[in-house]
Amino acid sequence: MGPHAVFLLGALFHSGDSFGLNPLLNGRLEQTASSKAAPKLVDEKSVDSPSKPHRRRFLAEFGTGAASVISICEPALAADSQAKGWRSRTEGYKVQRSEREWAYVLSGQQYNVLRQGGTERPFSSVLESEKRPGAFVCAGCGSKLFESSAKFNSGTGWPSFASSVPGAVEVDPDANPLLVSAGLMGAELRCKGCGGHLGDLFNDGRLFVNTPAFETGKRHCIDGYALVFKPADGSEEVFGDTPPPKKA
């Protein structure tokens, strides 16, 4: 792939029981086992094609007059990520499965995000517009990750949260601290229970006035495919890899 520049106007956002199945997933297996094939292994560069925005490459630029135009070269950032190297999504985590097992218990979309660090297209998850009281749990291991009270509408197309459940997620320690602190880059977020990729953490929360993010200064930009929503009223769970209803 040749060099590809992303042009941004103004502020752009986002940018066990061995093989015994997680109880959260049991109801899904009957629906998917007969129809899904094991997902094809892809790397993050192939997932994030030039036509699909990548959260960690979104910058914010403010001018006193008209919004400035910024361009950044994707290959440079990709090379930086490869140089640092991402640690295993398996070693050191409480929930352990082989990749074959993960491919079996997860849908293809869930596997691509959680186990391969992929990024869903904006506005492709039904959870982006979910506003009911409840909790958002990891689609891989069922760990409680976010409360609905922390969710806000960022306008980015991905479910966004001002904060996470204490001790539930971890931030990539290899992220460039200067770029992250300056709000120029996001740091990868993982489920602390299973190591699954969730999305990215940005320090641009104060851009979102009158939202919980303005208070925390943080925006957890999360892939809906990595989540399952459990309504507080005990009604049916909503899997994030479900597409939103089509508008009439």
Secondary structure, 3 states (H helix, E strand, C coil): CCCCEEEEECECCCCCCCCCCCHHHHHHHHHHCCCCCCCCCCCHHHHCCCCCCCHHHCCECCCCCCCCEEEEEHHHHHHHHHHHCCCCCCCCCCCCCCHHHHHHHCCHHHHHHHCCCCCCCCCCCHHHHCCCCEEEEECCCCCEEEEHHHEECCCCCCCEECCCCCCCEEECCCCCHHHHHCCCCCEEEEECCCCCEEEEEECCHHHCCCCHHHHHCCEEEECHHHEEEEECCCCCCEECCCCCCCCC
